[in-house]
Amino acid sequence: MDSVFVTVNSGCCKYNAMIQSGKYNFCLNDSLELLNISQNAGASYKWYLSLNGNVYDSVSNSNLGKIKLSKPGKYTFRLLAYGACQSSSTTLEVFCHPLPFIIPGRDTLLCAPSTVILGNNQPIAQRTYTWMPKTTLNDNFLPQPTANISKSTTYTLVVKDLSTGCMNYDTINVLLSLAK
């Protein structure tokens, strides 16, 4: 865990505002827990939260608890420690990256065993594609693999952005209806 701290010493009291967090890069909808690791007897605390430079929340509490990062961008958390004669603050910036865009394709209904191309994804640099289950696919790491359909199957596509580590997934159903 990394710590960021600022010390203010005015002679009559000393406050250290300190925040602990284990990482600084997140993906959309991740949860972040920030801990106030300050040890200031008699101090009060206030957290300020801004997203992309716009302050939109403040909480008077020692710890924030878990926060769901529901929008991409730069989050800035500021912890203010204040008391009778002095105050101290520290900030921590974290980045929330968007999930990779994904197009698994449309659900498909086939009337006989056949082959079908899955997905509408054009390859994008720094992205990996993984289709599951892989048993009926010519290559489950292609953005648009060919599937040999002999029974109804639900395929899951997972796309990972290698530059951010963020992943997204979706499914496509290929239904086989043998008319008699």
N, C-alpha and C positions, 0 to 999 in steps of 0.2 A: 504494500500500500504506500502511496506517495502522500506527502503532507505539504501544505503550503501555509506559511504563517507570517504574521507581522507582529512585532512587539512594540508597544508604546509604553514608555516609562516616564512619568511626570514627577516622580519623587514621592507623591502621596499614594499612588496606586499603580499597578502594572497589569495591563490586560493583554492577553495573547489570543487573537482570533485564529483558530486553526481548523482546517477542513481536511478530512481524509477521504480519498477515493482511489480505487484501484486502477482505473483506466480512463482514457479521455476521448475515445472514439466509440460511438455506438451506432446501431442501426435503428431505423424507424420501429417504434413500438417496443423497444427494449426498456427495461426498468433500470433506474440508477438509484443507488442509495448513498447519500452523503452523510457523513458523521461529523458532528461538531466535537473535536477532540480537545477543545479549549479546557483549561482547568483554572477558572477564575472565580474565586470565592466572592459571592455577592453580585456577580455580573448578571445582566439580562442580555438576551440574544434576539436578533432579528435577522431573518433571511430575506434577500431580495433576489428575484428571478427575472431574467430578461432573455428574450429570444430574438436573435438577429438585431440587437440594439434597442428593442422596445421593452421597457420594464412593464411587466403585467401582473406581478404578484409579489406579495410580501407576507411573511408569516412570523409571528412572535412565538418562537419555540426554540428549545435547545437543539433538537434534531428534526430534520425534515421527513425522515422515513423514506419509503420507496416512492419514486416519481416515474411515471410512464412518459417516455419521450414520444409524444404523439404527432410532432411536426418536425420535418428535417430543418437543420440549420445550426447556428452557433448559440448554445445556451451559456449564459453567464450567471453563476451563482455567487452572491456576495453575502458574507456572514459578518454582521456587526455585533461586536461585544461592547456593551456600554454599562456604565455605573455612575457612582457619585461624582467622580472627578475626571474621568477620562473615557475615551472610547478607542477602539481599534477595529479595523476591518481587513478582510482578505477576500480575494476573488478566485474563482476557479472556472475555467472555460472548458466545456466539452462540446464535441461535435456529433450531431445526429445525421447520419447519411440516409438518403432515400433507399428503398428496396429496388432491386433491378426490375425493370419492366419485363413482363412475361406475356407471351401469347401461346397458350397450349393448343389452340385450334378449337374447332367446333365439334360437339358431340356428333357422332356419325352412326347411321344405321345401314348395315349391309344385309343383303338378301342371300348371299352365298359366301363361303370362305373366299377370301381375297387378300390382296395387299393394299395398304393405304399409307400415305405419307402423313405423319403426325406433325402438328405444330405449324406456326406461321412465323417462326423466329429466323431472322437473318442473323448470321454470326456477327457478334460485336466483340472487338478486342477487349481483353482483360475480363472475359466472362467464360464460365464453364457451364455446360448443359448436361444434365443427367436425367435420363428417363428410366422409370421403373414401372412394372417389372421388365427386365431386360431380355427375358428368354425368347420372345417372339420378334425382337428387333434386329435389324442388320448391324446397328452400332448405337448403343444407348447413350453415347457421348456426343452425338450429332445434334444440332439444333432442330433438324427435321429428319428423323430416321424413318425408315420404311418398316412397317409392322406386317407380319404374316398372320392374318386373323383366321383362327379356326374355332374360336369361341368368344363370347362377349368378354371384354376386358376393360378395366379402368386403369388408365396410365397416369402417372404423376410425373410432372416435369419440375425439376429443381434447377434454378439458375443462381449462380454465385458470382458476385462482382469481386474479382481478385484484388482490386485496388482498395476496397473498403472492408471486405469480408462479409458483406451483407448478402443474405440469401432470400429468395422468394420462391414460392411454389404454387402450382395450380394443377388441376386434373382435367382429363378428357375421357369421355366414355365412348368406346367403340362397341356397338351392339350388333350381334349377329342373330338375325331372325330367319330361320330356315322355313320357308313356306312349303306347305305340304299339299 
